Each structure stands twice: as structure tokens, then as C-alpha cells.
Amino acid sequence: MLRTRVITALVLLVLFLSALFGLPQRAWAVFAGLLMVPAAWEWGRLIKFRHTACGLYVVLVAAAGASLYLLAHDGDRALFQHAAYIGAGAFWVIVVPLWLWRSWLPHSRWLAALTGIVLLVPTWLALVELRGRSPELLLLLMAVAWISDTAAYFAGRRFGRHKLAPSISPGKTWEGVAGAMLAVSAYGLLWSYAWEAYFPPVLQSIRFGACGLLLFLWLLAAAGIYGDLLESAVKRRAAVKDSGSLLPGHGGVLDRIDALTAVLPLAALVYLK
């Protein structure tokens, strides 16, 4: 199982980095959109859509993403980008914490379907927007979620005593959260010395420096944890362990991008000029 997991991770990493640094921007937009197709299918299955409805849902998500992408590149870029990212930001900063605190999830299938669109479409747009600014910047921001998730796993296994959300994901602990924040703090210090050119413009303009970057990365890491918890809650209600079986040893695409669905739209909102 571990061998399969490692091989799959290496193949995915090579494919992703090749596309990230090798494709022209429009081809990258298509590539990022294709990543959302299996994720949309998996979300449809989690909310109990039948196969035909899942297919239509994938088309709906793709059409919504493509429409916003084309509109954003047809003279009203800032307006549509701000609308998508502000909506996603409000969802992750206000709505999701309230849902998880109240142990509530959308009961209507159509509200659940709308939730999936709010998760996936801004993520797609953020992948395109941030990569357009710099492939290195996108990689640095995605690394926040990866570092946080990895550190939380190992810290939780070694030191975990106090459950973070036992009714949602019994394996997650507050010690894991502390480990994630500590690792992200170290990453932030490295970023402030090695990649100062990739500071968010708002931090550069107010000369807030490393402290501002650290607060920004903490926000992203916390949002990523909420992204993980929301998908865990939806999977628990659907009574499944993984969102899918497309990736051997890793489950589904949603299982791999759950934190990124929160991290990337928030990051894109901060980087908008």
C-alpha cells in the first residue's frame, strides 16, 4: 500500500510540475479545468447524485468555470475575479466555521451542489490566476497546504491527545494543528529570506514584512484545515472513507485538493491588485 501511494505521488508530482512549468497559460487553464472534472464527479457522488445527474453536474461546474474564465479575460477581469474570490473567501471564513461549529451541512441536494460549485470553480480560477502571475508563486502557495497537512499528520500521530473535531474526523488533534502552524511558521521564515519577491503586494506596499507574511500563511493554513474538515464531514455523512478511487493509494481527487479549495481562492484574493 505504501509503495503504491509513493509511486502515485511521484507520478502526480512529475505530471503537475511538467504542466506548471511547461504549458502555455491557456493550455494550463485547460489542464487546471480538467483537474476539476473528477473532483466535480466525486462531489456529485458524495451528495448522492445518480450517474446521469453527476454527469450533468460535471458539465455545470465546467461551464461555470469556463464562463467566469472567459468573462474575466474579456475586459471585466477585476470585477469577476473579485466577485468569485470574495464569495469564496466569505464562504471559508464565515460560512464553513459556522457549519462545522453547529454540526450542520446542507440537507438540500441542490444547496449541496451549489456548495460544490463554490468549492471548485474559484479553485480553478485561482490556479489559473496565480500561475499567470508566476508558476513559482503558485507552487509556494500550494506548499502551505502540503506542509501544513504533512506536519499535522506526523505531529498528531506522535503527540496527539486532544481531539480537534471527533464527530467529524477522529484522527485530527489540536496537537496536529499546533504542529502544522509551527511548520508553516518555519516555512514563512524561509520564505521571508529566500523569496521576498513573492510577498503579497499589499504587504509590500505597507512594508509589513515577515510578520505580515507569517499572519497571511497562518490564515491560509487555518483555511486549509477547514477545507479538510468540510470534506471529512461530507464523506462521513455519505458513509465513505475516500471521495473516490481514481488515485491508487490516495483515494479521490477531492481527497488531495480539499485543503487547496480553501487556500488558493483566499490567496488569489490577497494577490489581486
N, C-alpha and C positions, 0 to 999 in steps of 0.2 A: 504493500500500500504506500509506504513512504517513498519507494523507488518510483512508483507511478506518479506520485504527487510532485516529486522533484523534476522528473522528465517533463511533465506537463508544464510546470512553472518555467522551466528553461526554454521550451518551445514558444510559449506565450511571450516571454520576455524578448526573445530574438525577433519574433514577428512584430511585436509592438514597437521596439526600438528601430527596426528597419523602416517601418511605416512612418514613425515620428520624425526621423531624420532624413528619410529618403524620398517621401512623396511630396509632390507639389501641393499647395494649400487646398485646392478644390478636390483633389484626389483624397487628401487627408479628411476632408469633410465627409466624403462618401464612406471612407473607412470607419470614421467615428460613428456615422449613422448606422453602418452595418453592425457595429458592436451593440447598438441599442435594440436590434431586431430580436435576437434570442432573449434579451432581458425583458422586452415587452411581452414576448410569448410566455416567459416564466411568470411574470406578474399576472397575466391573464389566467394562467392555470392556478396560481395561488388564491385568486379571488373567485375561483370556481366557474370560470367561463368554460363552455364546451369548446371543442376543437374549432368549429366554424366561427364562433364568437371570438375565440383567441386570434384566429387569422385576421378577422376584421379589425380587431383591436390593434394588432401589429401595424396594419395599414393606416389606421387612425393616428397612431403615435408617429409613424414615419411621415405622414402628410403634415402633421402639426409641426414637427421639427423642420421639415424641408420648407414649409411656408414661412416660418419665422426666419430661417436662414436666408431665404431669397429676399424677403422684405427688408431684413437688416442690411442687405447689400444692394439696396435699390433706393438709396437716398435718405432713408429714415433710420439709419443704423442705430444711433444712440437711443432713440425713443423705444424701439422694440427690444433692444438689448437690456435697457434699464427695466422695462416692464417685466421681462422674463426673470431677470436676476433678483429684482426687488420682490417679486411674488415668491420665488423660491427661497429667498432669504427670510421673509416673514414666515413661511411655512416651517422652516427648520428652527428658527429662533423662538417662535411663539407657539405655533400650532402643535408641532410634534412633542415638545416638552409637556404641553398640557394633555395631549392624548396619552402619553406614557404615564404621566402622574395620575391621571384619572382612570388608567387601565381601560381606555376606550379606543376602539378602532371603527372605521366606517362600516356600518351594517348594510347599507345600500350598495349593491354591486356597482352601480353607476358612479356613486361617490368614490368607491374604492378604485374604479377605473380612472376617474379624474385624478385621484391621488397618484396613480402610476404615471400619468402624463406629467404631473408636477415634478415627480422624481426624475424622469428620464429625459424629457425634452430640454430643460435647462442644462442638464449634464452634457448632452450632445453639443449644445451651443457653446458651453464653456470650454469643452475640448477643442472646438474649432477656434474660438476667440483667443484663448490663451496660447495655443500653438502658433497662431498667426502673429502674436507678439514675440514669441521665442520658443522653440522646442525645448530649450534648456529650462526656461521658466516653468513650462507645463510639467516637466519631469520633477523639478524641485518641489512644486506644489503637490503633485501626486505622492511624492515621497513622504510628505507629512502624514498622510493616511497610512501608508505602508509601515513607516517607523512606529507610529502610534499603535497600530494593530499588533505588530510583532512584539513590541515591548510589553503591551498589556497582556498578551498571551503568556510570555515567559515569567513576568512578574507575578501574574495571577497564579500560575502553577507553583511557583516557588514560595510565595508569601501570602497567597490568597486566604483570607479568613472571613471577611465581611462581604456578604453578597451585595452586588450592585442593584440587581433587579431580578430576584429569584423567581418571580412568576413569569418573567419573560425569557430570561437566559440565565439559568442557574450557574453556569460556568464563569460568568463575569463577576469580578470583585472590585471593591474600592481600591484594594492594593494594586490591582491591574491598572486601574485608572491612574493611580499615582505613578506607577512605572512608566505608563505611556507619556504622562506630562513631563516626567524627568527626562526621558529620551528625547522628546520634542524640544525641551529646553536646551539640551546639548546640541541638537541639530540646529536650533536657532542661533546659538553662539557661533557654530561653524559657518552658517550662512552669513552672519553679520561680518565675518572676517574674509570669507572666500568669495562670496557672490553679492557684494554690496550693490552692484549694478542692477540686480533683480529685486531690490526693495520696492514695495508698492509705491507708486508716485505720490500718494497722499503723505506717506511717511517721509519721503524725500523733501517734499515741499515745506513741511513743518519741522524738519530736522529732528525728528523724534528718535531716530537712531535704533540701536539694538533693542532697547526696552520696548519700543513700539512694535518692532518685528516680532519680539517674543510674545507680546499680547495677541498679536494677529495670529501667530501659529498656534497658540493655546486655544483661541476661538475656533480655528479650523479643526484642531484635534478633538475638541469637545463636540463640534458638529458631526465629525466622523463617528464618534461613539453613538450619538443619537441615530445616525444613519444605520449603523449596525443593529442597534436595539429595535428600531422600527421594523426592519426586515425580519428580525428574530421573532417579533410579536406577530407579524403576519404569517410567518411559517408555522408558529405554534398554533395559531387559530386554524390553519389549514391542515394541521397534524402531519407535517412533513419535516424531515431533517434538513434537506437541501432544497434549494429553489429549482434545481434541475439536475441533469446528469450529463450535460454536454462536455464538461471538462473532467477527464478522468482524474480521480483523486482529489478534486476540488469542488465537486458539485456543479452548480449552475453559474451562469454569468452574473446574475444578481448577487450571488454569494461573494463574488470577487470585487464587485463595484459598489456594494452597499454604502460603505463609508464615503466613497468618491461622489456619490449622488448628492451628498450634503456639502462636502469640502469644495468641489470645483465651482458650483454656482456662486457660493459666498466669496470665493477667491476672485472670480471673474468680476463680481460687483465691485470689489475693492480696487481692482486694477483698471476698471473703466475710467476714462478721462472725461 
